[in-house]
Amino acid sequence: MALIFSRLARNFVKAGYFPTDEVTLERIGQMLRLAPAGNVRMLDPCCGEGTALADIRQMLADQREEGATTTTEALGIELDAERAWHAKGLLDRVLHSDIHDAVVKPRSMGLLFLNPPYGYGVSDKAAQRELHADAEKAERLERTFLRKTVPYLAYGGVLVYIVPHYALDEEIRSYLVRNFQNLRVFMAPERQFKQCVIVGTRCKPAYAPKGAQQFLIDAQASEEGAAILPESWEGAPYAVPAVQADHELDFHAVRIDEAQLRDELAKYRHMTLWDGLQGHFAQSRGACRPPLRDLTPWHLALALAAGQVVGKIQSATGRTFLIKGDTFKRKERQVSVDVDDKGNASQTTVMLDRFVPVINAIELTPDHRLGQIVKIA
């Protein structure tokens, strides 16, 4: 499914990009607290220039209690190239990728900051032709991003979901109440785009009792259906948990362009072969030492089986071959007949495996034999 079309998205105000305003970010930051120890991972799957998640991380770091040993890791995904490269300078890791081309390990994030594009996506059928006013629409992008990214959040992790209040349809509401507890909804202080801020803690999917959606229904019905995000948070903070440390977090794009590949190689250059290339392959320039004695058929078979008999050779008569050694297994059948004292005969059949060395060669001599296949066994 095609995710973003400028004619359909509703929050495209700065070259197709609407960042979360500073006042809303500051009030959201007051609601959150970091775990006292461990590594906390945060993900913004629509990170833009990376400023929103960077600000949230800094606010949480400033609020840490004395003696806390918490470390943070901020990750982002962004479709626009210019904004993605700007975000790479603010966050720890950023993928310049469509959300559907990103691979993220499930339940690996402690905080999901989700301010998705607004409006409708377009179905694959419509994306294959020029977009018209009556083009076939897919589901709303707010719903697409929610379902796609919530599995990345660990149980006990915190969701911050910023969408227009009128986008809280039945499917989004039911998904939220089934998968989150301690859900709250507020209207953003910035009223131009009629955004609401939903905060909750992820839990295992459960049946939602009747009436659980009512506060979300009220928020969808009108802006007055939810209170404004308070300037000072007086309630219990949402604790952003640390996640189990992984030696290698699975966070990458399915498709990667040249610029990102070059950037990744530069980060992990010390782990690649390139710096030690000359040292690893210096022996290829040296002369091969002759064996201490003539090779026996047993030595030849081992060399063939190991693939050491290979390359271009020239015979004493001037013929040139490209050879490749190999070994294959051949069955040998032995039959013996025994006759006892009473004249009874018995036949015994024994199957033996015999490993036979073979050399396959391509004739490279520039005459009528060029290209002929020669097998020596």
C-alpha positions as CSV (number, residue, x, y, z in Angstrom):
1,M,0.0,0.0,0.0
2,A,1.3,3.5,-0.8
3,L,1.5,5.4,2.4
4,I,1.8,9.1,1.7
5,F,0.2,11.2,-1.0
6,S,0.4,15.0,-0.7
7,R,-3.1,15.6,-2.0
8,L,-4.6,13.4,0.7
9,A,-2.5,14.0,3.8
10,R,-4.0,16.6,6.1
11,N,-1.0,17.8,8.1
12,F,1.3,18.9,5.2
13,V,2.2,22.5,6.0
14,K,6.0,22.8,5.9
15,A,6.9,21.1,2.6
16,G,4.7,18.1,3.6
17,Y,5.8,18.0,7.2
18,F,4.1,19.2,10.4
19,P,6.3,18.7,13.5
20,T,4.8,18.5,17.0
21,D,4.8,22.0,18.6
22,E,7.1,22.8,21.5
23,V,4.3,23.5,24.0
24,T,2.7,20.1,23.4
25,L,6.1,18.3,23.7
26,E,6.9,20.0,27.0
27,R,3.6,19.0,28.5
28,I,3.9,15.4,27.2
29,G,7.4,15.2,28.8
30,Q,6.0,16.0,32.2
31,M,3.8,12.9,32.0
32,L,6.7,10.5,31.5
33,R,9.5,9.2,33.6
34,L,12.5,6.9,32.8
35,A,13.2,3.6,34.6
36,P,15.9,4.0,37.3
37,A,18.3,1.6,35.5
38,G,18.8,-0.2,32.3
39,N,18.6,0.9,28.7
40,V,15.5,2.6,27.5
41,R,14.7,2.5,23.7
42,M,12.5,5.1,22.1
43,L,11.1,5.0,18.6
44,D,9.5,7.6,16.4
45,P,8.3,5.9,13.2
46,C,7.5,9.2,11.6
47,C,10.4,11.2,13.1
48,G,10.7,14.0,10.5
49,E,13.8,16.0,11.4
50,G,14.1,14.1,14.7
51,T,13.6,17.2,16.9
52,A,10.5,15.8,18.7
53,L,12.0,12.6,20.0
54,A,15.3,14.4,20.7
55,D,13.5,16.9,22.9
56,I,11.5,14.2,24.7
57,R,14.7,12.2,25.4
58,Q,16.4,15.4,26.8
59,M,13.5,16.2,29.0
60,L,13.4,12.7,30.4
61,A,17.1,12.7,31.0
62,D,16.9,16.0,32.9
63,Q,14.1,14.5,35.1
64,R,16.2,11.5,36.2
65,E,16.5,11.0,39.9
66,E,20.0,11.4,41.4
67,G,21.8,8.1,41.2
68,A,19.9,6.7,38.3
69,T,22.0,4.8,35.8
70,T,19.5,4.8,32.9
71,T,20.8,5.0,29.4
72,T,18.6,6.0,26.4
73,E,18.6,5.0,22.8
74,A,16.5,7.1,20.3
75,L,15.6,5.6,17.0
76,G,13.6,7.0,14.1
77,I,12.1,6.1,10.7
78,E,11.5,8.8,8.0
79,L,10.4,8.6,4.4
80,D,11.7,12.0,3.3
81,A,15.5,11.9,2.5
82,E,16.3,15.5,3.6
83,R,14.5,15.2,6.9
84,A,15.9,11.7,7.5
85,W,19.5,12.9,7.1
86,H,18.8,15.8,9.4
87,A,17.4,13.4,12.0
88,K,20.5,11.2,11.8
89,G,22.4,14.0,13.4
90,L,20.0,14.2,16.4
91,L,19.0,10.5,17.1
92,D,21.1,7.4,17.6
93,R,19.9,5.5,14.5
94,V,17.5,6.6,11.7
95,L,16.2,4.7,8.8
96,H,15.5,6.6,5.6
97,S,12.7,4.2,4.6
98,D,9.0,3.6,4.1
99,I,7.5,2.1,7.3
100,H,6.6,-1.0,5.4
101,D,10.2,-1.5,4.3
102,A,11.6,-1.2,7.9
103,V,12.3,-4.3,10.1
104,V,12.1,-3.7,13.8
105,K,12.3,-6.4,16.5
106,P,8.9,-6.9,18.2
107,R,8.5,-5.7,21.8
108,S,12.0,-4.0,21.7
109,M,10.9,-0.4,22.5
110,G,10.0,1.2,25.8
111,L,8.4,4.3,24.3
112,L,6.6,4.7,21.0
113,F,6.1,8.3,20.0
114,L,3.7,8.2,17.1
115,N,2.6,11.3,15.3
116,P,1.6,9.7,11.9
117,P,0.6,11.4,8.6
118,Y,-3.1,12.3,8.6
119,G,-5.7,11.3,6.0
120,Y,-6.1,8.3,3.7
121,G,-3.6,6.2,2.0
122,V,-4.3,4.9,-1.5
123,S,-4.7,1.3,-2.5
124,D,-2.2,-0.4,-4.7
125,K,-4.7,-0.5,-7.6
126,A,-5.1,3.3,-7.4
127,A,-1.4,3.9,-7.0
128,Q,-0.7,2.3,-10.3
129,R,-2.5,5.0,-12.2
130,E,-2.7,8.8,-12.0
131,L,-4.5,9.8,-8.8
132,H,-8.0,11.2,-9.5
133,A,-10.6,12.6,-7.1
134,D,-12.5,9.4,-7.2
135,A,-9.4,7.2,-6.7
136,E,-9.9,4.1,-4.5
137,K,-8.9,4.9,-1.0
138,A,-7.3,2.6,1.5
139,E,-7.7,2.9,5.3
140,R,-6.7,6.0,7.2
141,L,-3.0,6.5,7.7
142,E,-3.5,7.0,11.5
143,R,-4.9,3.5,11.7
144,T,-2.2,2.0,9.4
145,F,0.7,3.4,11.4
146,L,-0.9,2.4,14.8
147,R,-1.4,-1.2,13.8
148,K,2.0,-1.4,12.1
149,T,4.1,0.1,15.0
150,V,2.4,-1.0,18.2
151,P,3.9,-4.5,18.0
152,Y,7.3,-2.9,18.3
153,L,6.4,-1.7,21.8
154,A,7.2,-3.9,24.8
155,Y,4.5,-4.9,27.2
156,G,4.5,-2.2,29.9
157,G,5.9,0.3,27.3
158,V,4.3,3.7,26.8
159,L,2.5,4.9,23.7
160,V,2.2,8.6,22.9
161,Y,-0.3,8.9,20.0
162,I,-1.0,12.3,18.4
163,V,-3.8,12.4,15.8
164,P,-6.8,14.6,14.9
165,H,-9.6,14.0,17.3
166,Y,-12.0,13.3,14.5
167,A,-9.8,10.3,13.3
168,L,-10.7,8.2,16.4
169,D,-13.0,5.9,14.5
170,E,-14.4,2.6,15.8
171,E,-11.4,0.5,14.7
172,I,-8.8,2.8,16.3
173,R,-10.8,3.1,19.5
174,S,-11.4,-0.7,19.9
175,Y,-7.7,-1.4,19.1
176,L,-6.6,1.1,21.8
177,V,-8.8,-0.2,24.6
178,R,-8.0,-3.8,23.9
179,N,-4.2,-3.3,23.9
180,F,-3.6,-0.5,26.4
181,Q,-4.4,0.2,30.0
182,N,-4.4,3.5,31.9
183,L,-5.5,5.2,28.7
184,R,-6.0,9.0,28.7
185,V,-6.9,11.4,26.0
186,F,-6.3,15.2,25.9
187,M,-6.6,17.9,23.4
188,A,-3.3,19.5,22.3
189,P,-2.8,23.1,23.4
190,E,-2.2,24.0,19.8
191,R,-5.7,24.0,18.3
192,Q,-5.2,24.7,14.6
193,F,-5.0,21.1,13.6
194,K,-7.5,19.8,16.2
195,Q,-5.0,17.2,17.5
196,C,-5.5,15.0,20.5
197,V,-2.8,13.3,22.6
198,I,-3.5,9.7,23.7
199,V,-1.2,8.2,26.3
200,G,-1.4,4.6,27.5
201,T,0.7,1.6,28.7
202,R,0.7,-1.5,26.5
203,C,-0.7,-4.7,27.9
204,K,-1.5,-8.1,26.5
205,P,-4.6,-8.0,24.3
206,A,-7.8,-8.4,26.4
207,Y,-11.5,-8.1,26.1
208,A,-12.7,-4.5,26.6
209,P,-15.8,-4.2,28.8
210,K,-18.8,-2.3,27.5
211,G,-18.4,1.4,27.8
212,A,-14.6,1.3,27.8
213,Q,-14.5,3.4,24.6
214,Q,-16.9,6.2,25.8
215,F,-14.2,8.7,26.7
216,L,-12.7,8.2,23.2
217,I,-16.1,8.5,21.6
218,D,-16.6,11.8,23.4
219,A,-13.2,13.1,22.3
220,Q,-14.0,12.2,18.7
221,A,-17.4,13.9,18.7
222,S,-16.0,17.3,19.6
223,E,-12.9,19.1,20.8
224,E,-14.7,19.8,24.1
225,G,-15.0,16.0,24.6
226,A,-11.5,16.0,26.1
227,A,-9.7,18.3,28.4
228,I,-6.7,20.3,27.3
229,L,-3.3,18.7,28.1
230,P,-2.5,20.2,31.5
231,E,0.4,22.6,31.9
232,S,1.6,20.8,35.0
233,W,1.0,17.0,35.4
234,E,-0.2,16.1,38.9
235,G,-1.0,12.5,38.4
236,A,1.3,9.5,38.6
237,P,3.8,9.6,35.8
238,Y,3.9,7.0,33.0
239,A,7.0,4.9,33.6
240,V,9.0,4.2,30.5
241,P,10.6,0.8,31.1
242,A,14.0,-0.4,30.2
243,V,14.1,-3.3,27.7
244,Q,16.3,-6.4,27.8
245,A,19.6,-5.7,26.2
246,D,20.3,-7.2,22.9
247,H,23.7,-7.8,21.5
248,E,22.4,-6.7,18.1
249,L,19.0,-4.9,17.8
250,D,17.1,-5.9,14.7
251,F,16.5,-2.5,13.2
252,H,17.1,-2.1,9.5
253,A,15.6,-1.3,6.2
254,V,14.8,-4.0,3.6
255,R,16.1,-1.7,0.8
256,I,19.0,0.7,1.3
257,D,20.4,3.4,-1.0
258,E,24.0,4.1,-1.7
259,A,24.3,7.0,0.7
260,Q,22.9,5.0,3.7
261,L,25.1,2.0,2.8
262,R,28.2,4.2,2.8
263,D,27.2,5.7,6.2
264,E,26.6,2.3,7.8
265,L,29.9,1.0,6.5
266,A,31.7,4.0,8.0
267,K,30.2,3.3,11.4
268,Y,31.2,-0.3,11.4
269,R,34.4,0.0,9.5
270,H,36.4,-1.5,12.3
271,M,34.3,-4.7,12.1
272,T,34.7,-5.1,8.3
273,L,37.4,-6.7,6.2
274,W,38.4,-3.6,4.3
275,D,40.9,-2.2,6.8
276,G,42.7,-5.5,7.0
277,L,42.3,-6.4,3.4
278,Q,46.1,-6.2,2.5
279,G,47.1,-8.2,5.6
280,H,44.5,-11.0,5.0
281,F,45.5,-11.5,1.4
282,A,49.2,-10.7,1.5
283,Q,50.0,-14.4,1.1
284,S,48.4,-14.5,-2.3
285,R,51.3,-12.6,-3.7
286,G,53.9,-15.0,-2.3
287,A,55.4,-18.0,-4.1
288,C,53.9,-21.4,-3.3
289,R,56.2,-23.7,-1.4
290,P,56.8,-27.1,-3.2
291,P,55.8,-30.2,-1.3
292,L,58.5,-32.2,0.6
293,R,57.9,-35.3,-1.5
294,D,56.0,-36.4,-4.6
295,L,52.2,-36.6,-4.0
296,T,50.8,-40.0,-3.7
297,P,47.3,-40.8,-5.0
298,W,46.1,-40.4,-1.4
299,H,47.5,-36.9,-1.2
300,L,46.0,-36.1,-4.6
301,A,42.5,-37.3,-3.4
302,L,42.7,-35.1,-0.3
303,A,43.8,-32.1,-2.4
304,L,40.9,-32.7,-4.8
305,A,38.4,-33.2,-2.1
306,A,39.5,-29.9,-0.4
307,G,39.2,-28.0,-3.7
308,Q,42.9,-27.2,-3.8
309,V,43.4,-28.5,-7.3
310,V,42.1,-25.6,-9.3
311,G,43.2,-22.9,-11.7
312,K,44.9,-22.4,-15.0
313,I,47.7,-24.8,-16.0
314,Q,49.9,-25.4,-19.1
315,S,51.3,-28.8,-20.2
316,A,54.8,-29.4,-21.5
317,T,53.3,-29.7,-25.0
318,G,51.8,-26.2,-24.8
319,R,48.2,-27.2,-24.1
320,T,46.3,-24.9,-21.7
321,F,43.5,-26.0,-19.4
322,L,41.3,-24.5,-16.7
323,I,40.9,-27.2,-14.1
324,K,38.7,-27.8,-11.1
325,G,39.3,-30.8,-8.8
326,D,36.5,-32.7,-7.1
327,T,35.8,-36.1,-5.5
328,F,32.7,-38.2,-6.0
329,K,31.5,-41.4,-4.3
330,R,31.0,-44.5,-6.3
331,K,29.3,-47.7,-5.1
332,E,31.1,-51.0,-5.7
333,R,29.1,-54.2,-5.5
334,Q,30.8,-57.5,-4.4
335,V,29.0,-60.8,-4.5
336,S,30.3,-64.0,-2.9
337,V,28.8,-67.5,-2.8
338,D,29.5,-69.9,0.0
339,V,28.6,-73.6,-0.1
340,D,28.5,-75.6,3.2
341,D,29.2,-79.3,3.8
342,K,25.6,-80.2,3.0
343,G,25.7,-78.5,-0.3
344,N,23.6,-75.5,0.7
345,A,24.6,-72.3,-1.1
346,S,24.4,-68.8,0.3
347,Q,25.0,-65.6,-1.5
348,T,26.4,-62.4,0.2
349,T,26.3,-59.0,-1.4
350,V,28.5,-56.2,-0.1
351,M,28.2,-52.6,-1.2
352,L,31.3,-50.6,-0.7
353,D,31.7,-46.8,-1.0
354,R,34.7,-45.8,-3.0
355,F,35.8,-42.2,-3.2
356,V,37.1,-41.4,-6.6
357,P,39.1,-38.2,-7.4
358,V,38.3,-36.5,-10.6
359,I,39.6,-33.4,-12.5
360,N,37.3,-31.5,-14.8
361,A,39.1,-29.3,-17.3
362,I,38.1,-26.8,-20.0
363,E,40.4,-26.7,-23.0
364,L,41.8,-23.2,-23.4
365,T,44.3,-24.0,-26.1
366,P,43.6,-21.5,-29.0
367,D,43.0,-24.2,-31.8
368,H,40.2,-26.5,-32.9
369,R,40.1,-28.0,-29.3
370,L,39.1,-24.6,-27.6
371,G,36.2,-25.0,-25.3
372,Q,36.2,-28.8,-25.1
373,I,35.5,-30.4,-21.7
374,V,38.0,-32.9,-20.5
375,K,37.5,-35.2,-17.5
376,I,40.4,-37.0,-15.8
377,A,39.5,-39.6,-13.2
